[in-house]
Amino acid sequence: METLFIAVVVVALIFEYTNGFHDAANAIATSIATRALRPWQALAMAGVLNVGGALLSTSVAATVAKGIVDSNVVTLQTVLAALVGAIAWNLLTWYYGIPSSSSHCLIGGMVGSTLATAGTGVQWMKIVEKVVVPMVVSPLVGFIFGILLTVALAWIFRSSPYGKVNRAFKYIQTLSASLMALSHGQNDAQKTMGIILLALVAAGHLPKTADVPLWVKLSCATVMGLGTMVGGKRIIKTMGMKITDLRPADGFAAETAASAVLLATGHLGFPVSTTHVITASIMGVGATHRMHAVRWGITRSIVVAWVLTLPASALISALVAWLFKAWASVGWIH
């Protein structure tokens, strides 16, 4: 049991690392695309602030640990299968440069592995309330905020020389990128904290009412920060350069709009996708200039990945869970 628990923690931190480099684009793609920051500067800043954001609260971690599946039916094998499925989907989408949601593949993994091992225990109403509804609403809000902020900036600086405004926002965008990195850490690192908390409860190391231990917070925050510093260049290229052409003021608008949404949802404990929100904000900014400024063919591929993430990660995790059950039946796993 103890060996299996250690394996779960190690695999959870591996997932957190993949989350870091897979979702590095969330915080820095626009800053790199507009040349407000050099890639190494953006990655280092995002890595540090991801750690800071991860320590802001534990509301999202509590939702993942207690609001997705019933901890009474969860075993360490369940958690391990969920993590393996989530990592597999993360790596697949990273390879193809598709900005899918690490958050939703982890949630989908927990649903699939729980159904495969216990046949029950999924809290469907809470998933609808805390995952599905925010999953739909948060990108729409990000899209609208991106439009409104872009229009507001265009009006405020309507009489200012373009070159002067462009140069000014290259510096100002550093602030919005920092806020984006902080909000990303607050949201994404907490999902793995919740998974490890679930494993601690399943292993009998903590009661069901326990909060996230400090060592879990620090380890998840640090590992995701390290993953972010490595960076996901494939996805950075997709988000920063393929969706629409961005100027520094556009990058500032997209990052500020997305950060506002993410800080609010993080405070409420909704495990939304930072990827969905920042991508929608970028689309909103691009659409403000003209509708065909957004490369809708690319965005369609991204939306398809969004839709597939929950069921695909659930299916992969279910298959892994069934495999674990087969191994357990012959004594290979205890």
N, C-alpha and C positions, 0 to 999 in steps of 0.2 A: 504493500500500500504506500509506504513512504517513498519507495523508488518511483512509483507511478506519479505520486504527487510532485516530486522534484522534476520529473519529465514534463508534466503539465506546465509548471512554472517556466521551465526553460523554453518550451515551445511557445508559450504565451509571450515571452520576451522576444522570441524570433519573429512572431507576428507583429509585435510592436515595432521592431526594427524595419520590417517590410512596410509597415504603415508609414513610418517616417520617410523612407526614400520614395515610396509610391506617391505619397501626398505632399512631398516637398513643394510641388508645383502650386499647391493651394496658396501658399504664402508668398512665393517669390517669382512666379512665372511672369506676372505683369511688370514687375520691377526690372527683370532681366530684359524682357521684350522692349521696354521703352528706354533701356540703357540708363535707368536711374541708378542702378547698382550693378557692379560687376558680379558674375556668377558666384565667385568665392566669397565675396562680401555678403551677398544675399543669403547664401547657404549657411554661413557662420552665424549671421544675425538670426535667421529663422531657427537654427538649432538651439541657440541659447534661449530665445524667447518661447520656443515650444516647451522647454523645461519649466520656465516661469509660469506659463499658462496652465500647465498640468497640475500645478500646486495651488491654483486659485480656489477650487472647490471640489466636491465629490458628488454633486447632484446627478450627473450623468452616470457615474460609476454605480450609484445606488439603483438607478433605473435598469442598467444592464444586469446587475447582480440579482435584483429582486422583482423586476417588472416585465421580464420577457418569458421566463419559464419558471415552473414551480421547483424551488430548491430541494423539495422533499424527494423528487424523483431523479434528480441529477446526480450522476456518479462522476468519478474522475475520468472514466473512459468517455463519457458523454462530452465533457469539456475538451478532452484531447482531440476527439473526432471533429468537434466544431472548429477548433483552432487549425487543424490540418486542412480542412475544407476551405477555411477563410484564407489561409496562406496560399493554397493552390490557385484560388480565383485572383488574389492580389497579384501573384507572379504572372499569371496568364494575361491579365489586362495590362500590367506594366510592360510586358514583352511587346504587345501590340500598340503601346502608347495611348491606351484608352483611359481617360480619367474617371474610373468607376469609384464607388464608395467603399472604403475599407470598413467603415462603420456598419454598413448594411450587409456586407459579406460576413462579418462576424455575427451579426444578429441572425442572418439566414442560416449560418452554420449551427448556431445554438438550437434553432427551431428544428432543423433537419436531424441533427444528432439526437435530440431529445425524443422526437417521434420514433426514430429508429430503435432506440434503446428501451424506451418506456412505453411508447404507443400513446402517451397522453402527457399532460403536464404543461402544454403550451398555453400561455395566458393570452388568448386571441384578442380579447377586448382591450387589454392594456397595450398590445402591439398596435392595434388600430389607432388607439388614442395617442400613444407616445412615439410611434415609429411611422406608421403609414400616413396619418394626417399631416404631421410635421414634414414628412418626406415630400409630400405634394405641395404644401403651403410655403415652406421656407424658400425653395427656388423661385417661386412666383414673387414672393416679397423681395428677394434679392434682385430679381429682374426689374421690378417696379422701382425699387430704391436706386438701382443703377441708372435708370432713365431719369428719374427726378433729380438726382445729384448732378448728372451730366448737364441737364438743361439749366439747373441753377448756376453751375460754374460758367457755362457759356454766357448766360445773361450778366453775371457779375463782372466778367472780364471781357465783355463785348467790345469795349472801346480800347482795350490794351493791345499793344503789338504782339502778334503771335509768337515771335521768337523770344520775347521777354517772358511771356507766360510759360512757354515751354521750358525755358531754363529754370524758372522758379519752381515749377512742379517736379523737376528732376530731384530737387532737394526735399520738397514737401512730401513726395511719394515715399521717402524713407520712413516717415512717420506712419503712413497708412499701411505699409508693408509690415512694420513692426507690430501694429495693432492686429493685423491679419494673422501673423505668426503666433501672437499671444492667444488669440481666440481659437486658433487651430489646436494649440496645445491643450487649452481648456476642454475642448470637445473630444479630440481623438485619443489622447493618452488615457483619458478616464474610462474608455470602453474596455481596455485591457485590464485596468485596475479592477473593474467590476467582474471580469472573467476570473482573475486570480482570487478575488474575494469569494466568488462562487466555489472555486476549487478548495479554498481553505475551509469553507463550510461543509462541502461534500466529504472532505478528508477528516472532519471532526476536530479540526484545529481551532475553529472559532464558532461561536453561536450564531444563529441566523440573524440576530439583531445587531451584529457587530458592524462597526464602521471600517473603512479601508485603513489598514495599518500603515504607519509611516514608511516602513521599508518597501512596501508595495508602491506607494506613491513615488518615492525617490527612484526606484529601479525602473519603473515604467517611463517616468519623465526623462531620465537619463538616456535610456535605450532609444526612445523615440527621437530625442534630440540628436543622438549620434547618427541614426538612420537619416534624419533630415539633412545633416551635414554632408552625407554621401550624395544625396540628391537623386531625383528621378529625371534624367535629362530627356528621355523619350516623352514623358507626359508634360514636362515643362515646355517642350517645343510645341506640343499640341495645344495647350491652353494659352500660351503666350503669343503664339505666332499664327496658328492655323484657324482659330475661330474668327478673329477679326484683327485689323491693324489697329494698334493702340499707340496713343500719344501719352506723355506723362500725366496730363490732366485726366485722361481716360483711365489710366491705371489707378490713379488716386481715387477716382469715383468708384470704380469696381471694388477695390479693396476696402474702402470705407463702408460702402453699402453692405458688402458681405460680412464684414466684422461686426457691424451693428446687429445684423440678424443672428450671427453665431454667439455673440456675447449674451443676447437675450435668451436664446434657446438653451444655452449652456446653464444659465441661471435657473431656468425652469426645469432642467433635467431631461430635456428632449435630446436623444442621441441622433441628431440630424447629420447629414453628410456635408462636411465642409467643401468637398468637391462639387456637389450639386449647387451649393449656394454661390460659390465664387464663379463657377462656370456660367450660371444664369445671370449673375451680375455683369460679367463680361459681355454676354449676349445683349443685355439691356443697354449697356453703354454703346456697343456697336450699332444696335438698331436705332439709336437716337440720331446718329449722323445720316443714315439711310438704311432701309431694310436690307438691300442687297450688299451692304458692307459686311454683314454677317455671312459666313460661309455655311449655309444651312445644311449642305450635304455632310459636312463634318459633324455638325451638331446633331443630325439625325442618328449618326453612328453612336454618338455619346449617349443620347437618350435611350437607344436600344440597349446599351450596356447597363444603364441605370435600371431599366425595367427587368433585365435578366439577372441582375446581381443577387437579389434575394432568393429567387427560386433556384438559380444555378448553384450558389454556395450551399443552399440547403440540401440539394440533391447530392453534391459531392460529399458533404459531411455525413449524410445518411449512409452513403455507400461505405465510407470509412468506418462508421459506427457498426454497420453490419459485419464488416471485415473483422473488427475488434471482437465482436461477439463470437464469431466463428473461431478466432484464435483462443478466446477465453474458454470455449467449450472443449478444446483439446489441451488446455492447461498451459498455453503459451503466454497468456496474460492473466495476472491475478488481481 
